[in-house]
Amino acid sequence: MRLVLLGPPGAGKGTQAARLQQKHRIPQLSTGDMLRAAVKAKTPVGLEAKAVMDSGGLVPDETVVRIIAERIEEDDAKDGFILDGFPRTVRQAEALAEILRAKTISLDAVIELKVDHEALLARIQKRADETLAGGAAVRADDNPEAFKIRLDAYHAQTAPVSAYYAAKGELYEVDGMAPVDAVSEAINTALDRAKRSSR
């Protein structure tokens, strides 16, 4: 299964991707995790991305596409993968389509977690408050101010990706504000529908 999870930061994509990974035995490919690993390792790409990520901005398309193209070549992704946080722009979606076409494979579905943005901001503020109350530091790109910048960037750049996949008939929308188990159930139902429509 090859799947894309869409939705703004904080929508719960990581939680749902982890559940899908366990159920289908395929890797969750989170661009955020891959970029943070590059930052930690102080690779050239990591150093380049760090300043952008800390300010809440989005890492350039070319960098992200390069990371993804290399990652889906690895053995654990041969039978499928879950893309979490990619594509973020229509340009990235088009680049992904080219990468998959060259490998003669395609996506099985694109799932979008729909959320209320005001409620999302309140959720992030609460998470930051709880992190600080627990004595831990809030990640530079996860404080409410930087989060709002990321949310605005999502609106401007990533929301059109939904329209791109909807036009191709690959988009399935799920209520991301529902309880975690209900979201998982809705995703499984959407995947069943996608499987039936591809027969």
C-alpha positions in Angstrom: 0.0 0.0 0.0 1.2 3.4 -1.0 -0.5 6.2 0.9 -0.3 10.0 1.5 -1.6 11.5 4.7 -2.5 15.2 4.3 -3.5 17.7 7.0 -2.1 20.8 8.8 0.6 20.4 11.4 -0.9 19.1 14.7 -3.8 17.3 12.9 -2.7 13.9 14.2 -1.0 12.6 11.0 1.9 11.1 13.0 -0.4 9.2 15.3 -2.5 7.8 12.5 0.6 7.0 10.4 2.1 5.0 13.3 -1.1 2.9 13.5 -1.2 2.3 9.8 2.5 1.3 9.9 1.8 -1.3 12.5 -1.3 -2.7 10.7 0.1 -2.9 7.2 3.8 -3.5 8.1 5.0 -0.7 5.9 7.3 2.3 6.9 6.0 5.7 7.9 8.1 8.2 5.9 7.8 11.5 7.8 9.7 14.3 6.1 9.8 16.1 9.5 11.6 13.2 11.1 14.0 12.8 8.2 14.8 16.5 8.3 15.2 16.5 12.1 17.6 13.5 11.7 19.6 15.5 9.1 19.7 18.5 11.5 20.9 16.4 14.4 23.5 14.7 12.2 24.6 18.2 11.0 24.6 17.1 7.4 24.7 19.8 4.7 21.0 19.4 4.0 20.3 19.5 7.8 22.2 22.7 8.4 20.5 24.3 5.4 17.1 23.2 6.7 17.6 24.1 10.4 17.3 27.9 10.1 14.1 27.6 8.0 12.5 25.0 10.3 13.3 27.0 13.5 11.5 30.1 12.0 8.4 28.0 11.1 9.1 28.1 7.4 9.0 25.3 4.8 12.1 23.6 3.5 12.6 24.1 -0.3 10.9 21.5 -2.6 14.2 20.3 -4.2 15.6 19.3 -0.8 12.5 17.4 0.3 12.0 15.7 -3.1 15.6 14.5 -3.1 15.2 13.0 0.4 11.9 11.2 -0.5 13.2 9.8 -3.9 16.2 8.3 -2.1 14.1 7.0 0.8 11.5 5.0 -1.2 14.3 3.2 -2.9 15.2 1.5 0.4 14.3 -2.2 1.0 11.7 -1.6 3.7 9.7 0.6 1.3 9.5 -1.9 -1.6 6.0 -3.1 -0.6 4.6 0.3 0.2 4.9 3.3 2.5 3.0 6.0 4.2 4.0 9.6 3.4 3.4 11.9 6.3 4.1 15.6 5.7 4.8 15.2 2.0 3.8 16.5 -0.5 3.4 19.9 0.9 3.0 21.8 -2.4 1.4 21.0 -5.8 4.9 21.1 -7.2 6.0 18.4 -4.8 2.8 16.3 -5.6 3.8 16.6 -9.3 7.4 15.6 -8.5 6.1 12.6 -6.5 3.9 11.5 -9.5 6.9 11.6 -11.7 9.0 9.6 -9.2 6.3 6.9 -9.0 5.6 6.9 -12.7 9.3 6.2 -13.4 9.1 3.2 -11.0 5.8 2.1 -12.6 3.9 2.3 -9.3 1.1 4.5 -8.1 -0.6 5.8 -4.9 -3.4 3.7 -3.5 -5.1 6.7 -1.7 -4.6 10.2 -0.3 -6.2 10.7 3.1 -6.8 14.2 4.3 -7.4 14.9 8.0 -9.8 17.8 8.2 -9.6 20.0 11.3 -10.9 23.2 12.9 -7.9 25.5 12.8 -8.9 27.6 15.9 -9.3 24.4 17.9 -5.9 23.2 16.5 -4.2 26.4 17.7 -5.8 25.9 21.2 -4.5 22.3 21.2 -0.9 23.4 20.4 -1.0 26.1 23.1 -2.2 23.5 25.6 0.6 21.1 24.5 3.2 23.8 24.9 1.9 24.8 28.3 2.0 21.2 29.5 5.5 20.6 28.1 6.7 23.7 30.0 4.9 22.7 33.2 6.6 19.3 33.0 10.0 21.1 33.0 10.8 20.3 29.3 11.7 22.7 26.6 9.2 23.4 23.7 10.7 22.7 20.3 11.6 25.9 18.5 9.2 25.0 15.6 6.4 23.8 17.9 5.7 26.9 20.0 2.3 28.6 19.3 3.9 31.6 17.4 5.9 29.5 15.1 3.0 27.0 14.8 0.7 29.9 13.5 3.3 30.7 10.8 3.3 27.0 9.8 -0.5 26.9 9.7 -0.5 30.0 7.5 2.1 28.4 5.2 -0.1 25.3 5.1 -3.1 27.4 4.0 -1.1 29.2 1.3 0.9 26.3 -0.1 -0.4 22.9 1.0 -4.2 23.3 0.9 -4.1 23.4 -2.9 -2.6 19.9 -2.8 -6.0 18.6 -1.7 -7.6 20.1 -4.8 -4.9 18.5 -7.0 -5.6 15.0 -5.6 -9.4 15.6 -5.5 -9.3 16.3 -9.3 -7.5 13.0 -9.8 -10.2 11.1 -7.7 -7.6 10.0 -5.2 -8.6 12.2 -2.2 -10.6 10.8 0.8 -11.5 13.2 3.6 -11.6 12.2 7.3 -12.7 14.2 10.4 -9.4 14.8 12.2 -11.1 16.3 15.2 -12.9 13.0 16.1 -11.4 10.8 18.8 -8.2 9.0 17.7 -9.9 5.5 17.4 -12.7 7.0 15.4 -10.2 8.7 13.0 -8.4 5.3 12.6 -11.7 3.6 11.8 -12.7 6.3 9.2 -9.2 5.9 7.6 -9.6 2.2 7.3 -13.1 2.6 5.7 -11.7 5.1 3.2 -8.9 2.7 2.3 -11.4 -0.1 1.7 -13.3 2.3 -0.6 -10.1 3.2 -2.4 -9.3 -0.5 -2.9 -12.8 -1.3 -4.3 -12.7 1.6 -6.7 -9.3 0.6 -8.1 -10.5 -2.9 -9.0 
